[in-house]
Amino acid sequence: MADIPQFTPVNLLTGFLGSGKTTLLKRLLADPALAETAVLINEFGEIGLDHDLVETVDGDTVLLQSGCVCCTIRGDLADAVRTLHERRERGEIAPFRRVVIESTGLADPFPILSTLKADPVLRHHFRHGNVITTVDAVNGLAQLDTYGESARQVAIADRLVVTKTDMAEAAGQGNLAARLSAINPDAALVLAADADFAPARLLDDDASQRGDILQSASGFYCESPEETGHSGDFRSFVVTVDRPVDWTGFGLWLTMLLNRHGARVIRVKGILNIAGEERPVAIHGVQHLVHPPVHMAGWPSDDRRSRLVFIVDGLDTALIRRSFEAFAIK
Ligand SMILES: Nc1nc2c(ncn2[C@@H]2O[C@H](COP(=O)(O)OP(=O)(O)OP(=O)(O)O)[C@@H](O)[C@H]2O)c(=O)[nH]1
């Protein structure tokens, strides 16, 4: 085991809803160069941990064969990092050398960073690493125009990772790159689809080498209030159903919903128990874009109910629930 650094870097992986944070996190976890990383996520189900890679599971903590520890965040983020630290001190978990936090897609990164800085215990054992922000090449420009959270996530980044270039037109990509560099000219920009993209490099040369990141974050806040944009009337809700879902009815319903309200269905994701199918199907939609459904290897837990999580901007949630049940449930 290598020595534990005096100050363990805490890296933040952020990016707007559906922009590819979890997909990137999976690539980071698979990289042997990043063994000895502790990852804080909201839910294990989210990253669909491959059971072959998991060594042990202990409550909220999973040890991966790669040597990474993966923990879910319960309650306060500062508490979660403190608990990691205490467990490392007691030798209860693998002695990680860096932390990666995956934030939710609507998170404002500034309070996350300041929470860590404000905590007296954390200040003595941790320091800021990089802020890595994913930006979706298909929806990114529109999100930057509409949602202040998205612009703040870009403004605070040390590394910008543009995802889904394989699905986007070249002209739009040029405009997106220009916009990103106007908001944040200092951040290194990489494309997730590039053949030579090495995820581990996102965590190299971290930001502490370049001054205190919180300075630039607060500067952005004070100097550019007009950049904050429309903050949205976001509502998040989950539709859970016990009965199997009719695949054809579901497809029809989702197509109609997104045709009519795609701009305001900011994110839909979930796991479906399809009538006649053993394995669950994962669904991802980001505004008008629906990603190809994925047949998962198995159910992540004993809960076999279909669950769809929605984040909508100013839409009637009851209407979505009712129409889903009317179309997709036999
Ligand atoms: N074609 C393509 N699909 C991608 C790429 N990156 C992510 N996706 C897909 O985009 C969808 C959303 O990706 P996630 O990684 O779940 O996005 P996220 O930012 O973690 O989503 P939230 O946690 O809900 O905010 C999934 O269907 C991914 O497979 C990419 O570079 N190319």
The ligand as an SDF file (V2000), in Angstrom:
LIG
                    3D

 32 34  0  0  0  0  0  0  0  0999 V2000
  -24.1140    7.7540  -27.5760 N   0  0  0  0  0  0  0  0  0  0  0  0
  -23.6660    8.1730  -26.3910 C   0  0  0  0  0  0  0  0  0  0  0  0
  -24.4500    8.0170  -25.3010 N   0  0  0  0  0  0  0  0  0  0  0  0
  -23.9780    8.4750  -24.1180 C   0  0  0  0  0  0  0  0  0  0  0  0
  -22.6960    9.0920  -23.9660 C   0  0  0  0  0  0  0  0  0  0  0  0
  -22.5310    9.4360  -22.6650 N   0  0  0  0  0  0  0  0  0  0  0  0
  -23.6710    9.0530  -22.0250 C   0  0  0  0  0  0  0  0  0  0  0  0
  -24.5320    8.4690  -22.8970 N   0  0  0  0  0  0  0  0  0  0  0  0
  -25.8950    7.9540  -22.6050 C   0  0  0  0  0  0  0  0  0  0  0  0
  -26.6630    9.0210  -22.0520 O   0  0  0  0  0  0  0  0  0  0  0  0
  -27.6010    8.5350  -21.1120 C   0  0  0  0  0  0  0  0  0  0  0  0
  -27.4280    9.2920  -19.8050 C   0  0  0  0  0  0  0  0  0  0  0  0
  -26.1200    9.0130  -19.3140 O   0  0  0  0  0  0  0  0  0  0  0  0
  -25.7830    9.0160  -17.7580 P   0  0  0  0  0  0  0  0  0  0  0  0
  -24.3340    8.6400  -17.6450 O   0  0  0  0  0  0  0  0  0  0  0  0
  -26.7750    8.2200  -16.9890 O   0  0  0  0  0  0  0  0  0  0  0  0
  -25.9940   10.5640  -17.4190 O   0  0  0  0  0  0  0  0  0  0  0  0
  -25.9370   11.2730  -15.9780 P   0  0  0  0  0  0  0  0  0  0  0  0
  -25.3490   12.6260  -16.1850 O   0  0  0  0  0  0  0  0  0  0  0  0
  -25.2750   10.3940  -14.9860 O   0  0  0  0  0  0  0  0  0  0  0  0
  -27.5030   11.3890  -15.6560 O   0  0  0  0  0  0  0  0  0  0  0  0
  -28.1860   11.9690  -14.2940 P   0  0  0  0  0  0  0  0  0  0  0  0
  -27.4770   11.2980  -13.1440 O   0  0  0  0  0  0  0  0  0  0  0  0
  -29.6160   11.5700  -14.4220 O   0  0  0  0  0  0  0  0  0  0  0  0
  -28.0200   13.4320  -14.3170 O   0  0  0  0  0  0  0  0  0  0  0  0
  -27.3390    7.0300  -20.9840 C   0  0  0  0  0  0  0  0  0  0  0  0
  -28.2600    6.3560  -21.8200 O   0  0  0  0  0  0  0  0  0  0  0  0
  -25.9190    6.8790  -21.5350 C   0  0  0  0  0  0  0  0  0  0  0  0
  -25.7000    5.5990  -22.1190 O   0  0  0  0  0  0  0  0  0  0  0  0
  -21.8830    9.2350  -25.1560 C   0  0  0  0  0  0  0  0  0  0  0  0
  -20.7710    9.7930  -25.1420 O   0  0  0  0  0  0  0  0  0  0  0  0
  -22.4240    8.7650  -26.3320 N   0  0  0  0  0  0  0  0  0  0  0  0
  1  2  1  0
  2  3  2  0
  2 32  1  0
  3  4  1  0
  4  5  2  0
  4  8  1  0
  5  6  1  0
  5 30  1  0
  6  7  2  0
  7  8  1  0
  8  9  1  0
  9 10  1  0
  9 28  1  0
 10 11  1  0
 11 12  1  0
 11 26  1  0
 12 13  1  0
 13 14  1  0
 14 15  2  0
 14 16  1  0
 14 17  1  0
 17 18  1  0
 18 19  2  0
 18 20  1  0
 18 21  1  0
 21 22  1  0
 22 23  2  0
 22 24  1  0
 22 25  1  0
 26 27  1  0
 26 28  1  0
 28 29  1  0
 30 31  2  0
 30 32  1  0
M  END
$$$$
